[in-house]
Amino acid sequence: MNTVLTVDAVDRSFGDRQVLKDVSFTVTTGRLTGFVGANGAGKTTTMRIILGVLAADRGTVTWQGEPLTREIRHRFGYMPEERGLYPKMSVLEQVVYLGRLHGLSAAEARKRTLVLLDRLELGERADDHVQKLSLGNQQRAQIAAALVHDPELLVLDEPFSGLDPLAVENVLGVLRERAAAGAAVLFSSHQLDLVERLCDDLVIIADGTIRAAGDRAGLRDQYTLPRFRIEVGGDAGWLRDEPGVSLVDLDGRTAVFDLGDGAEDQQVLRSALARGPVHAFGPVRPSLAEIFREVIQ
């Protein structure tokens, strides 16, 4: 796995309103990078700068250390948040056409399109006009259009919007296959629970600035509080009297607690074992939603 896309110190303003401020992060091959932020945080503007739709006021975006050119961007795949397909063309015609714009022959574009549509469970709708599809199927058709030329980088703006849980799993499977084959995948979303389950790396943006970035496990370790969960054989109420322990939640045999300055988790564990069996003990890892709330404050 290699870092291929580097966004470095990018600024962007519209008039007197600065929407991106010193934005920096990287995207790596073989991994799904979730780009997380509230509506208006700067996700779409950043993606449009990567694709060359907008220019940065300051900063650089490079691919494998080289400035982005038209030829390099031709090897990218992009799915905008807004519906971008021609409503009165069939799905098959449209994806084939977009594949040919990326240099595929008519035969190769058709072959790849049929395989993709089957994989995305749209094979039976290949000859339907886009306007006849449900919003979820239109979304899958747009993903097929972004994938047909086998891009080295996928940039997807809210790709899971409008998809039901089964469709999410289907699309996720396709994206993971592309990542496993060596593609880099950057996708934006405001659905934090979904991103937490799907992505390998995270970039959190708020008010046009990057608040946190890194691999998912590393971020959870970085923002882990001195909070622990314990499950014992008897009632855990004795923790109320344990020095340095502040109970967060107590439910019979199970408790969640914080440790104050000077208190040690191993001492609490020893106290628990002295009273009887301990079925579970360990730190409580924060969810992405909890990290998000912390870093944007």
N, C-alpha and C positions, 0 to 999 in steps of 0.2 A: 504494500500500500504506500502510495506516494502523495504528498501534497501537490496538487496540480493548479488549483485556482487560489490566488492570493489577492484579497481586497485590502489595500493599505492606505489608511489615513484619508478616506474619501469624504469630501464635503459636497453638499449640494443645496442650493437655495432656489426658491421660486420668488422672484421679486425680493422683498425685504424679509421673507420668512425662510429661515434656515431649517431644512428638513432632515439633513444628514450632517453629523458632526463627528469628524475623525473616526469614521467607521472602518474597522479592521477585523478581518477573520480569514480563515482558510477552509478549503474544501479538499477532501482526500479521496483518492480512488478506492473503490470497493466498499464505500460506506455511505449511509444515508444521513445527511446533515439536515436537522430540523432548524428552520429559521423562524423564531417565535417572537410574537409581539402583538399588542393590541392593534385594532384598526387605526391607521394613521401613524403608526410607529416608525415607518420608513422601509418596510419590507419590499413593497412593490417598486419603489423608487430605486432601491439598491439593485434589485433584479434587473430592472430596465437599464441601469448603467452597465451591469455585467454583460448584457446582451447588446449594448451599443445603441439602444433606442434613445437613451439620454446620455449626455456627457457629464462627467464630474467637473465641479468647479475647481477642485484640488484633489490630489491623491492619485493613486494608480490601481489598475486591475491587471494582473498578469496571469498568463497561462504557462506553467512550467518555467517560470522565471522570465518569460518573454512578453513584451507588450501585446495586447490583444489586437489582432488584425481581422479584416473581413473574412479572410480565408480560415483563420482559426475558429471564428464564431460560426462559420458554416458547418463546423463539426459538432456544434451544440444542438440540443433539443430544448424547445421552450414551449411551455403551456401557460398562457395568460389566465388570470382569474376570470376575465370577461370571456363570454362565448365568442370564439374567433373563427368558426367554421361557416361555410356558405350553406344557408338553410335549405336551398332547393337543389343541392347536389346530393347524390347518394353517398353513403359513408364510404363505400369502396372506391368510387371515383375520386372522392376528395382526398383520401389518404394516399392513393396512388399518385395523384397529381402533386401533392406536397413532397412525396418521395422523389419524384422526377425532378422537382425544383432543387433537390439536394444532390442531383447528379446520378440517380439510379436510372437504369434502363426501364422501359415500360414493363418488360417481362419480370425483371427483378423486383420492381416496385410492387407489382401485383402479387407476386409470390410472397413477399414479406408482409404485405397488407393482410392477405388471407390468413397467414399464420398468426399474426398479431390479433386480428379480430376474433379468431377462434380462442386464442389464449385469454382474451379479455371478455369472453362469453358474449361476443357481438356477431358471431358468424352468421346467425340466422337473420340478422338485421342489415347485412352488408349492402343490400340493394335498396334499402329504405332511405328516403330523404331525411336529412338531419332534423328537419323541423317536425318530423313525425315521431322522433325519439323522445323518451322521458328525459328529464334533466340529468338524471344519473347516467343514462346511456350516452347522452351527449358528452358528458364528462369523460366517459371511457373512450369515446371516439376521438376526443381531443388528445387524450393520452397516447392513443395509437398514432396520431399525427406527429406527436413529439418524438415517438420512438422509431418510426419506420426506417429512418436512415442510419440506425444504430449509432447514436451520438456518443461522444466521449464524455460529455457533461450534460446532465439533464437539469434544467431549471424549471421547477413546477410551482406555480403560484396557486395555493389553495387547491391541490389536486384531489382532496378527499371531500370537498364541499358537495353536498347533495347526494353522496353515496350512502346506501344502506350498509349495515355491518357486513353482510356477505360480499358486497361489491368492494368494500374497503379491503377485505382479506384477499380478494382476487387481485386488485391493483397492487397491493403491497407485495404479493407473491411475484408479480411481474417486475416490480422495481428491485426487489431483492435479487432476482435472477440477473438483471442488468448490472447491478453492483458487483455481484459475484463474478461476472464476466469481465470486470475491470472498469466499468463506468463510475464516474463520480455523480452523486445525486444530491441536489440542493432543493429542498421544498419548504415553502412557507405554510404556516398554519396558525390559527388562533385557538385551535382545539387542543389544549394542553394535555389532557388525558390521553388523547390519541397519539400525539407526538411522543409522549413519554414511552409509550409501548412500541412505537415504530422505529425511532431514530437511533443511530449510533453516536452521533455528535450533536451538540446543541449550540445555537447562537441565539442569545436573548437580546432584543433591541427594544428600547423605550425612549420616546421623545427624540428619535434620530441618533441615539448613541448606543453603542454596544455595552451592555451591562455585565454580561458573562458569556464565556465561550469555552468549549472544551468537550471532551468525551463525556457521555452521560454519567458513567460511574464515577469519574473523577470529580465532576461537579457535585454529585450527591455527597461524596466524601468531603469536599471542600466546604459545603454548607451544612454539614451535619452538626446539630447542636449536641451538647452533653446530655442527651436524652436516651433513656433505655426502657426496654420492655422486659418484664419478667413474668413467668408463669410458674407457680409453685404448687406443691401438693395440697396445701391447706389454704386458709384465708391469708391474703397478703396485707391485711390491715396493719400489721406490725411496722410496715414501712413508714407510717406516720411519725414514728418515734426514732427512726434511724437518723443519726447525725448527718447533716448536709443534704438530705433527700427532700425534694419538694414534689409531692404527688401531683400528677397531671390528670390521671384517670385511674380509678380503682373499680374493678368488677370481680369481686370474690377472689378467685385464685390468680387473677391476672392484674397487673398494674403497669402503668407507664409513669415514669418519673424523671425529673431533672436532677442533676447533681450541681451543688453549689461549689464555690471555690474551696479547694483543699479536700473535697470529698473524692473518694476513689470507687470506681465501679467494682473492683475486685473485693473491696471490703464489704460492699453490699452483697455480693455473691457469697462471700464466706458466711455472712450473717444468715442468708437464706438457707444455705446448706446445713448450717447448724440447727435449723428448725425442721428440716425434712427435705424431701426430694425437690429438685428444680428441673422442670420440664423444658423450659426455654429461657434464654437470657441473651440479650445483645442490644446493640445500639439501634435506635429508630432512624432510618434513613428518610430524609425529606422527599416529598413528591416534587415533581417538576412545578406544580402549581404553587407549592410552598416556597420553592427557590425563586420562582418568578415574582411572587409577592414581595419577597425580601429584597431582591436586587433592584426592583423598580421604585422602591420607596425613596 
